[in-house]
Amino acid sequence: MRRAGLLLAALLAPSAGATDLDDLLAALRRARTLEARGEVKITVLFPPRTVPTRTARRLPLVAFTPALITRNFTVSRTDGGAVAGRTTTRFDLLPKVGSRARWSLWVDQEWNIPLAYEERTATGDVARRAEFVTVNPKPVRVTVAVPARPVALRAAVDKALPGVALPAGFEPSGVTARADGGLTVSLTDGVNVLALVSAPRNVKAAPGVASRRVGTGFVWLVGNLPQDALAAALAGITGVDPSGLGTFVMPDASKQ
């Protein structure tokens, strides 16, 4: 009996030699099928908004992309303390290169799913935080798909915006049609998301927004990066030819 108990404990224990990155990715995989519910406090400080805090029943979805997290981030763990009265482990994601935002996730030690996350700027200021204040006794079953990245999209973006220099670590993940006739290309490094926009009009100046005129229109880059990094990505663009992006374009989600 004792031998059987030891065998069961060994099977349930973390895999020998598993790294902090391995354990974080295991938690993100589990979060695609299991999710906590309760009361979540969500605070968004970037971009600035009149009412920065709201509540919800679940954590806002973040399109985590495991392959890009592995490539772009160093992961370390520490004791996360209690979140909504439950014991957690905190995983910190630090960018390997560039001035990208850094993240922390608090993962429930029993359920092995996130109960909180926090995004900070390259200078360490909180950009947004979401955490459970209270949590239901049991998580619920869900189905969350892994974000797909069309293999040929990067080449199509380079052709559509010749001279664009995507910030370090970022890859195109999708294209959306805009109501004004322009396009939005979503960029991801596995966690952070930027919006690369071609539009007939300029955008209002603000922190986290860079833009420049190209031909008869404008190109913007919006996201949690230093202003000089945003501007540098656009500085070399010599033209806009969106025709090659047609096969990747999805309808504007706000119109669906």
N, C-alpha and C positions, 0 to 999 in steps of 0.2 A: 504493500500500500504506500509506504514512504517513497519507494522508488518511482511509483506511478505519479505521485505528487510532484516529485522533483522533475520528472519528465514534462509534466504539464506546465510547470513554472518556466522551464526552459523554452517551451514552445511559445509561451505568451510574452516572454521577455523581448526587448529590442534586439534586432539582429546583431550578432557579434561584428564589430568593426564598423557599424553604421556611424556616419558622420552627422554633425548637426544639420547639414544641408539635407542628407537623406531623411532625417526625422521630420524636418519641416515639409519636405515634399510628400512624405507619407500622410501628414496631417492635411495638406491641401488636397490630396487624392481622396481622403475620407470625407472632406467637406463637400465633395461633388455628389455624395450620396446621403449625407447626414448633416442636419443643420439645427442649431439651437434657436429657440424662440423665447420671447419674453418682452422686456422693455429695454430698448437701446437708446442711449443718448448719443446724438451725432452732432459734432461741432465742426464747421467748415470755416476756416479763417483765410484760405486762399482758394479761389479768388475771393476778395472781400465781398460781404453781402450785408444787407441791412439787419437781417435776423440770422445770426450765425449758427444757432442751436435749434435742433428739432428732435423729436422722438419717433421711434419706429418699433415694429415688432421683431425685426430681424436686422442683421448686419447688412449694410449696402454691399452689393456684389462688386468684387474687384476681379478683373479678368487676369488672374495669375496664369502665366505661361511657363511651365516647368523648365523647358529647354533654355529659355532666355534667362530665367533666374539662375540656372546653373552656370551659364556663360558670363553673366554680368554682375553677380553679387557674391560677396563673402558672407556666410551665415554663421552666427554664433548664438549660443543659448545661455540663459541665466534663469534664476528663480523669478517667476512673474508675480508672486504674491497671490492675493485673492481678487478675483473679478466676479462680482455678483455672488460673493460668498463661496466661490468654487476655486480650488487650487489650480494654478496655471504655471506653464513654462513660457518664458518670453524668448522669442527668436528675433534677433536683430539682423537686418539685411543692409549691408554697407556696399555701395557701388565700388567695383574694382577700378574703374576709370571714369573720368568726367566729373561734372558737377551736378549729378542727378540727385533727386530726392532720396532720402534714406527712410526705411520702414522698420516698424516693430510689430510683431503679432503675438498676442497672448493666446496660448493654446491650452484648452482644458486637459488636465493630466489623465482623467478617466475616459472622457469621450474622444479625445484626440482630434478636436475640431476647434477653430478659432472662436474666442469670446470677445476679442477686442483687437483693433489695429490702430496704428498711428502713422501718419506721414509727416516728415519734417523736411524743411528746405535744406539746401547744401550748407547753409550757415547755422542750422540747428533749430530754427524757429518752427513751431508746430503749424502745419498747413491744414490738417484735418485729423480728427480722432473719432472713432466710433467704438462704444463699449456697452456691454450689457450692464444695466443697473439691477435688474432682476431677471431671473431665467427660469423657465418652466422645468419641472422635474425630469422630463425626458426630451431628448431631441426628436426631430421628425425626419422622415425619409424624403429626400429630394433627388432631382436629377439635374445636374449642371454640366453642360458640355465644356470640353477643353477648347479654348479659342483656337480657331484654325487660321494659319497664315499662308495664303497662296504663294507658292514657290516663285512664280514669275512676277509677283507684284513689285518687288524691289527694282527690277530692271525697267518695268513700265513707269514707275515713278521717276526714275533717273531720266528717262526719255521725255516724259511729260514736262519735267522741270529741269532742263539741262543746267548743270552747275550747282544744283542743290547739294548741301553737305549735311546729311543727317547727323544730329548730335550723337556722340559716342554711345554705342550700345543699343541704339534704337533701330527698329525695323518696321516697315509698313505692315499693318495688320488688316486694313480694310479701307474701302472708299465709299463715301456717301454723297449722293446728289443733294445740292442745296436748292432752296426755293428760289434764290436769286440767279440761278443758272450756273453757279460755281460748283466746286467740289471740295469735300473735306477728306483728307487722307489721315487716318488714325495711325499713330506711331506708338510702339510699345517697346519697353526694355524687359518685359516680363512682369512688371508691377506698375510702373509709371506710364502714363499715357499723355501724348502730345497731339495737338490738332494742327495739321498743315493744310492751310486753306488757300484756294485760288478763288477770287471773287471780283466782281466788277467795281466794287466800292472799297474804300479803305475802312479800317476798324479804328475805334476810339482808342487812343493811347492809354495804357494801364500797365501796372506791374504784371509781368508774366506774359506780355504780348509784344511781339515784334512784327513790323510790317514794312514792305517797300513796294514801290510802283515797278511793275514789269510790263512793258509795252503799254497797252491801253487799260490794263487792270492792275490788281494788287495781289500780293501773296502775303499771308500771315503765318506766324507760328505761335501757338498759344500753349502754355503749360508751366509747370513748376520747375523752371530752370533760371539761372541768372540771366539778366538782360543781354549781356555780351554774348553768351552762348546761343541765345535765340537769334540774335541779329547775325551772328557769324554763319549760321546755317543757311540764311537767305542771301548773304552778301554776293555770292557768285552766280546766282540764277540769271540766265541770259534770255529766257523766253518761257512761254507757257503753251503747251500743246497737249490738251487733255484727251485727244482722240484715242490714244493707246490705252487709256484707262477704262474704256467703255465696258469691257467684259467683266471688270471687277466692281462696277458701280452698283450699290444697293440703294433702294429708295430712302428718302429722308424719313428716319424713324418717327419724327414728330408728326408726320402726316399720315401715319398708319393707324 
